[in-house]
Amino acid sequence: MSYQALARKYRPQTFQDIVGQETAVRTLRNAIEDERIHHAYLFSGVRGVGKTTLARILAKALNCEHGPTRDPDNTCTICREITEGIDLDVREIDAATYTGVDNVRELRDVSQFQPARDHYRIFIIDEAHMLSTASWNALLKLIEEPPPHVVFMFATTEMQKVPTTIISRTQKILLRKINLDDLIKRLADVCRMEGIEATRPALEIIARRGEGSVRDSLSLLDQIIAFSGRSIDVEDVATVLGLSDTNFFARVITEIADGDHAAILEALQEAADTGRDFKMLYRDLLNFVRNLMLIAGGANESMLSVQPEDLPTLQKVAEKFSYSDLLRIANLLLRDDETVNRAEHQRLAVEIALLKAATFPRLKAVEQVLASDTSTATASPAAPRVRAVEKPAQRPAAAANTTTSAASVDTGSADAFLERAKKARPLLGGYLTGAKHAAKEGNRITLTFDDPHLAEPLADERAALEKIAAEVYGAPTQVIIETHNDEKPGGRRAEDKPSPLRDDPVLSSFRKHLGGELLKESKR
């Protein structure tokens, strides 16, 4: 006989075999005992928690030769045929390939006939959320008023996609993720029945990676047994699953907090060199950050998903952050979780996600600047952090004319002013770059443009530019903006011409607070 996967070999066949779903099992068994059998059930939950399995067991309980019964015997002909999927009165349908209205109409026609042998004609519809709207509409009347011998059982991982008109006509059975202890116990039982020796730490890692799914956990166990043979330890699990150790994550999180992009890329290169699975690496990193948040929040150690020997490292890393810092980092990483999962190039997706998260120091500094009501927070785009530029103290005009500030960068060139202005007012920086000529003579800076459209926005912000110039040179400095086409018949410069739009107080307020620019006026 060919080998049978563990997830299939140890699939529960009775209510007693179901792991971690006591509420659902009790509800169904009591309903059978009290003869309160619903005509339609909707089983929902994440993958691998037993939705279809529970529907099959319920079908056996209803149709068993000794039933309906709380505990099907699993030995009668009907129970065996349902287990093998060959019972004529219990029909399993994959909604992913059974979406047409004609298919549903056929089902509706079949439901009108009495069962060939069993007590009930049962339809188990898996992945029910894949049915089309037209198919649901065709089923609606049948689900609302089915023949007394028909029972529908729907299974779905995405109940939000099931129409509310259907949900309201079914009895909802919610299956939850299996908790860690139940999963570890189930894996240990399977290992014992298979004659496999496995350490608890190894099984715990497998159970955590299974994320509450018995099927996923057993599939992982199957994979590890194929690698390690009859004995499983932590090293085997780490080798097969490509786990990253706690020290690696502590290093990455510290580099994110430092905004060190180069170090982050180096760490990911090391992970690639050792053959790490980037999707699982990212998931493990999220779990590491969650543990840090629990520690920073004062949670009980029993809530942490971590090995005891790794706890000191976690506590040491957590001390470097405030609780709000960890929340911010976790939020930045979590936003890209789905992108990483679906990305074809997962390494690139992880690199982008971590580099985006490394902007955390900048976001923090900007908040501090806003809190202190500082309006000129600037930094070079290549700098790892953004810090506010300190303004020199204001001094009387008379003193400014005779004394040069110690903060002055340059007294004979306009270059220092241009660089500072581009940093302080990035929106204006693009216009300043278009200046054909910039010269400083005494307390005057003259900017010359070929294109008047570049000059006009700067003319509107001349006061702000003169303020920046005063900070750079330590003295009041006049900024003059000229274009080659300045001289008009009236002898007035383009930026000095009256403009109803430019002078409008609402538009002026927008330009001041939101950085908008008036590019062109037109009449309508």
DALIN-V583892 format. One line per field, one symbol per residue. ss: DSSP state (2 for helix, 1 for strand, 0 for the rest). phi: phi as a letter, one per 40 degrees, with the letter a starting at -180 (. if undefined). burial: I if it has 9 or more other C-alpha atoms within 8 Angstrom, else O. A space follows every 10 residues. Layout:
ss: ???
phi: ???
burial: ???
//
This chain:
ss: 0000022220 0000222000 0222222222 2220000001 1111000000 2222222222 2220000000 0000002222 2222000001 1111000000 2222222222 0000000000 1111110222 0022222222 2222000001 1111110022 2002222000 1111000002 2222222222 2222001102 2222222222 0002222222 2222222200 1102222222 2000022222 2222222200 2222222222 2220000222 2222222222 2222220000 2220000222 2222222200 0022222222 2222002222 2200022222 2222222002 2222222222 2000001100 0000001100 0000002222 2200000000 0000222222 2222022222 2220001111 1001111110 0222222222 0222222222 2220000111 1110000000 0002220000 0000222222 2222000000 0000
phi: .ccbddcccb cdbbdcccbg bdccccdccc ccccfbccca bbcbiccgbh cccccccccc ccbddbbdac bccgbccccc ccccgbcccb bcbcccbbcc cccccccccc ccccdcaccb cbbbbcfdcc ccdccccccd ccccbccccb bcbbbacbcc ccdcccdcbb ccbcbccccc cccccccccc ccccgbcbcc dccccccccc fgbccccccc cdccccccgc bbbccccccc cgcbcccccc ccccccccgc cccccccccc ccccgccccc dccccccccd cccccccgcc cccccacdcc cdcccccccc bccccccccc ccccdbcccc ccccbccccc dccccccccd ccdccccccc ccgccbcbac dcccbbbccc ccccbddccc cbbcccccca bbbccccccc ccccbdccdc ccccccabbb bgbbbbbbbc bccccdcccc bccccccccc cccgadbcbb bbbcbccbdc gbcdccccad cccccccccc cccbgcbcca cabb
burial: OOOOOIIOOO OOIIIOOIII IOOIIOOIII IIIOOOOOII IIIIIIOIII IIIIIIIIII IIIIOOIIII OIOIOIOIII IIIOIOIOII IIIIIIOIII IOIIIOOIOO IOOOIOOIOI IIIIIIIIIO IOOOIIOIII IIIOOIOOII IIIIIIIIOO OIOOOIIOII IIIOIIIIOI OIIIOIIIOI IIOOOIIIIO IIIIIIIIOI IIIIIIIIII IIIIIOOIIO IIIIOIIIOI OIIIOIOIII OIOIIIIIII IOOIIOIIOO IIOOOIIIII IIIIIIIIII IIIIIIOOOO OOOOOOOOOI IOIIIOIIOO OIIOOIIIII OIIOOIIOOI OOOOOIOOII IOIIIIIIII IIOOIIOOII OOOIOOIIIO OOOIIIIIOO OOOOOOOOOI IOOIIOIIOI OOOIOIIIOI IIIIOIOIII IIOOIOOIII OOIIIIIIII OIOIIIIIII OIOOIIIIII IIIIIIIIIO IIIOOIIOOO OIIIOOOOOO OIIOOOIIOI IOOOOOOOOO OOOO
//
